[in-house]
């Protein structure tokens, strides 16, 4: 059995996500569905967004997750099959201030 060294336990949970770019030079907005959540971050798959605007590692995004607002930074973008043109990449996000985020900004 593999040990998970994360500070907060991930919960496998499908929740609707709305996101917009926090960077004024890159206008992007869209929706998606979470694959898992924790107090420190989440992993989600975007569903509807402008495909010509890429989600990139290090990018700052603003989220509404399960009715709560939070800011985060993209840690990793996983493209299926190794292609950067995949329809729905997986996106790992760390919430700002994590792992000790402000309780009012926690997504779970």
MARZAMAR-317295 format. One line per field, with one value per residue: z, x, y of N, C-alpha, C, O, CB in turn; residue number from 1; residue in one letter. Coordinates in steps of 0.05 Angstrom, whole numbers. Glycine has a CB too. Layout:
<sites>
nZ	c(Z,...)
nX	c(X,...)
nY	c(Y,...)
caZ	c(Z,...)
caX	c(X,...)
caY	c(Y,...)
cZ	c(Z,...)
cX	c(X,...)
cY	c(Y,...)
oZ	c(Z,...)
oX	c(X,...)
oY	c(Y,...)
cbZ	c(Z,...)
cbX	c(X,...)
cbY	c(Y,...)
resi	c(NUM,...)
resn	c(A,...)
</sites>
This chain:
<sites>
nZ	c(0,-17,13,27,28,37,69,80,76,16,-15,-54,-97,-137,-157,-180,-214,-224,-260,-268,-299,-258,-275,-309,-361,-388,-409,-387,-377,-348,-337,-297,-269,-206,-188,-143,-76,-26,36,21,-34,-102,-154,-219,-277,-332,-367,-400,-434,-468,-517,-544,-507,-464,-405,-359,-324,-262,-269,-243,-216,-204,-166,-159,-119,-102,-83,-54,-53,-77,-86,-128,-150,-209,-206,-238,-303,-333,-391,-429,-458,-471,-506,-521,-541,-520,-504,-452,-404,-341,-282,-231,-172,-123,-68,-51,3,25,59,103,99,101,138,117,63,48,7,21)
nX	c(17,11,37,10,37,14,-8,-62,-120,-143,-207,-247,-288,-339,-350,-379,-340,-323,-282,-237,-186,-137,-100,-92,-74,-85,-142,-189,-240,-282,-314,-316,-304,-290,-242,-217,-213,-181,-164,-121,-118,-138,-158,-179,-221,-226,-285,-316,-289,-251,-218,-173,-145,-96,-89,-40,19,35,1,-45,-109,-179,-230,-296,-319,-363,-398,-364,-314,-247,-176,-123,-63,-39,-10,3,-9,-41,-39,-77,-53,-4,-8,-9,-54,-100,-169,-192,-154,-124,-121,-81,-86,-62,-88,-86,-46,-45,-10,-38,-90,-135,-193,-242,-234,-228,-239,-264)
nY	c(-24,44,103,166,228,278,338,350,310,283,287,248,276,301,364,424,473,540,583,638,678,707,741,800,805,759,739,695,648,598,533,473,407,380,330,313,341,381,414,444,447,427,381,386,379,419,438,473,523,573,542,560,590,574,536,545,523,553,595,643,635,649,621,591,546,498,537,571,621,625,634,611,576,547,485,441,415,364,330,285,225,249,291,360,382,362,352,357,373,351,390,411,447,493,523,593,613,563,510,529,557,613,603,622,621,569,513,466)
caZ	c(0,-20,33,16,47,37,96,83,62,-8,-16,-81,-97,-161,-151,-202,-210,-242,-257,-285,-296,-240,-289,-327,-388,-401,-403,-390,-357,-356,-316,-296,-248,-190,-185,-114,-62,1,46,9,-63,-116,-181,-233,-307,-344,-387,-419,-434,-494,-521,-553,-485,-450,-376,-357,-298,-250,-274,-220,-223,-183,-167,-142,-115,-83,-72,-40,-70,-69,-106,-128,-171,-223,-201,-259,-323,-344,-417,-434,-481,-476,-526,-510,-554,-508,-500,-424,-387,-312,-272,-202,-162,-95,-59,-40,32,35,71,125,87,116,138,100,35,43,-12,35)
caX	c(0,26,32,6,50,1,-16,-91,-131,-159,-234,-256,-313,-345,-363,-377,-320,-323,-256,-229,-158,-132,-80,-107,-64,-95,-170,-198,-260,-294,-325,-304,-314,-268,-238,-214,-210,-171,-162,-98,-120,-157,-152,-204,-220,-243,-305,-324,-272,-240,-196,-148,-131,-85,-85,-11,32,42,-20,-63,-138,-199,-249,-319,-321,-384,-409,-344,-294,-219,-156,-103,-42,-37,15,9,-30,-37,-53,-80,-39,20,-12,-16,-79,-121,-194,-197,-131,-127,-108,-76,-85,-58,-102,-68,-44,-44,-30,-52,-107,-156,-217,-264,-228,-225,-259,-278)
caY	c(0,68,123,193,247,304,348,347,287,289,275,243,290,316,389,443,494,563,595,661,685,730,757,817,803,734,737,667,639,572,516,446,389,370,301,311,366,381,442,458,449,410,371,387,378,440,428,493,547,578,523,573,601,552,537,540,520,579,615,649,634,653,599,588,517,490,562,586,634,621,639,590,576,521,470,421,410,337,325,256,215,264,312,386,390,346,367,362,366,352,413,411,474,498,548,613,611,535,492,541,578,627,585,632,616,540,502,445)
cZ	c(0,1,19,36,47,65,101,66,38,-6,-45,-82,-123,-155,-174,-195,-232,-238,-277,-279,-276,-252,-310,-356,-403,-393,-408,-369,-367,-332,-318,-274,-233,-191,-156,-102,-35,11,32,-21,-76,-142,-196,-263,-318,-365,-408,-415,-462,-499,-531,-531,-466,-420,-372,-328,-287,-253,-249,-230,-199,-187,-151,-142,-94,-68,-57,-59,-59,-92,-105,-151,-183,-218,-225,-277,-336,-369,-422,-459,-489,-496,-512,-522,-543,-502,-470,-407,-357,-301,-241,-193,-132,-88,-47,-10,42,41,94,115,107,115,121,71,29,24,0,64)
cX	c(18,18,30,17,37,-8,-46,-101,-148,-186,-241,-284,-316,-362,-359,-357,-324,-296,-253,-199,-156,-111,-95,-98,-75,-124,-179,-219,-271,-306,-312,-316,-289,-267,-233,-208,-196,-171,-141,-100,-140,-145,-178,-199,-238,-261,-311,-306,-261,-216,-170,-133,-122,-84,-56,-2,40,21,-38,-92,-155,-221,-274,-323,-342,-395,-389,-323,-266,-201,-135,-83,-41,-10,23,-15,-24,-53,-54,-65,-14,17,-20,-42,-103,-146,-197,-173,-139,-111,-105,-72,-79,-71,-82,-69,-43,-16,-45,-70,-126,-181,-240,-259,-225,-247,-274,-277)
cY	c(25,89,150,213,275,312,345,324,296,274,272,254,305,340,408,465,515,576,618,666,709,749,774,816,778,730,708,662,613,558,489,430,379,340,295,338,361,410,458,462,430,401,372,385,400,428,448,518,551,561,536,588,578,557,528,538,548,600,618,649,640,633,604,558,511,515,579,597,629,628,617,593,548,509,453,419,384,334,295,248,231,286,338,397,375,364,375,355,365,375,411,439,474,524,567,611,583,528,505,564,590,609,596,627,587,531,478,449)
oZ	c(15,6,3,59,57,81,123,43,40,3,-60,-70,-131,-148,-187,-172,-255,-215,-299,-258,-278,-241,-328,-374,-428,-371,-431,-346,-391,-310,-337,-261,-245,-194,-145,-116,-24,-4,31,-33,-62,-152,-187,-273,-313,-380,-432,-395,-479,-485,-528,-535,-455,-411,-382,-310,-302,-240,-235,-251,-176,-210,-131,-162,-71,-44,-48,-79,-35,-115,-84,-168,-168,-224,-231,-269,-349,-369,-419,-479,-510,-503,-493,-515,-555,-495,-465,-397,-349,-310,-227,-205,-117,-101,-33,2,66,29,105,122,128,93,111,55,5,26,-11,80)
oX	c(37,-6,47,7,50,-14,-54,-92,-163,-187,-242,-303,-299,-386,-338,-357,-328,-288,-264,-189,-171,-105,-108,-113,-74,-130,-177,-217,-271,-307,-298,-335,-269,-287,-243,-199,-198,-178,-142,-85,-156,-125,-197,-176,-262,-253,-310,-308,-263,-195,-149,-111,-139,-79,-48,-14,51,23,-44,-98,-146,-229,-273,-331,-339,-401,-396,-316,-262,-209,-131,-86,-41,11,47,-38,-3,-78,-34,-65,-2,36,-35,-51,-124,-143,-205,-171,-159,-88,-126,-56,-90,-67,-64,-91,-39,3,-63,-65,-132,-190,-256,-278,-220,-269,-295,-287)
oY	c(27,93,157,214,294,295,339,319,315,251,292,243,320,337,408,475,509,581,618,659,728,769,763,824,777,719,698,671,607,568,482,439,371,326,276,357,339,428,482,478,419,411,359,387,400,410,442,531,532,564,525,596,565,579,507,549,563,621,599,662,636,628,618,546,520,514,601,584,629,627,604,611,528,521,450,421,381,334,281,263,227,299,338,418,375,388,398,332,377,378,409,454,458,544,558,608,579,540,492,587,578,602,580,629,580,539,470,433)
cbZ	c(25,-48,55,10,40,18,98,75,82,-34,0,-89,-73,-182,-124,-208,-212,-238,-261,-279,-323,-212,-303,-317,-388,-393,-420,-387,-353,-369,-319,-294,-259,-161,-203,-107,-57,3,76,15,-75,-121,-180,-228,-317,-357,-373,-417,-413,-499,-542,-575,-469,-460,-360,-371,-299,-262,-298,-207,-234,-183,-159,-153,-107,-62,-54,-18,-73,-58,-102,-130,-160,-254,-176,-247,-344,-323,-440,-436,-504,-486,-546,-514,-584,-482,-509,-414,-391,-299,-280,-195,-167,-87,-40,-49,44,14,80,147,63,106,166,105,28,69,-38,28)
cbX	c(-19,23,54,-24,79,-24,-8,-105,-149,-144,-255,-255,-316,-359,-352,-404,-291,-347,-234,-247,-146,-122,-58,-105,-34,-78,-188,-174,-282,-273,-356,-274,-330,-270,-214,-191,-237,-142,-157,-73,-93,-184,-138,-218,-229,-225,-331,-354,-248,-233,-205,-155,-148,-58,-106,4,56,67,-38,-56,-145,-211,-236,-345,-294,-374,-431,-330,-299,-214,-142,-116,-15,-42,12,16,-32,-45,-39,-110,-57,41,-34,6,-78,-112,-218,-222,-108,-120,-122,-51,-112,-27,-125,-76,-68,-57,-17,-33,-122,-161,-227,-267,-203,-225,-245,-266)
cbY	c(0,80,123,198,249,304,378,373,270,281,292,212,309,297,401,456,482,583,575,686,692,720,739,846,803,709,756,647,660,555,513,448,365,380,291,291,380,369,442,444,444,424,342,414,350,462,420,501,545,608,502,593,622,545,518,561,501,588,607,677,606,683,573,604,504,470,555,569,664,592,667,563,585,525,453,394,434,315,339,249,215,245,303,406,387,332,351,348,387,324,439,393,489,499,541,641,625,516,468,552,566,656,582,662,631,524,493,417)
resi	c(1,2,3,4,5,6,7,8,9,10,11,12,13,14,15,16,17,18,19,20,21,22,23,24,25,26,27,28,29,30,31,32,33,34,35,36,37,38,39,40,41,42,43,44,45,46,47,48,49,50,51,52,53,54,55,56,57,58,59,60,61,62,63,64,65,66,67,68,69,70,71,72,73,74,75,76,77,78,79,80,81,82,83,84,85,86,87,88,89,90,91,92,93,94,95,96,97,98,99,100,101,102,103,104,105,106,107,108)
resn	c(X,X,X,X,X,X,X,X,X,X,X,X,X,X,X,X,X,X,X,X,X,X,X,X,X,X,X,X,X,X,X,X,X,X,X,X,X,X,X,X,X,X,X,X,X,X,X,X,X,X,X,X,X,X,X,X,X,X,X,X,X,X,X,X,X,X,X,X,X,X,X,X,X,X,X,X,X,X,X,X,X,X,X,X,X,X,X,X,X,X,X,X,X,X,X,X,X,X,X,X,X,X,X,X,X,X,X,X)
</sites>
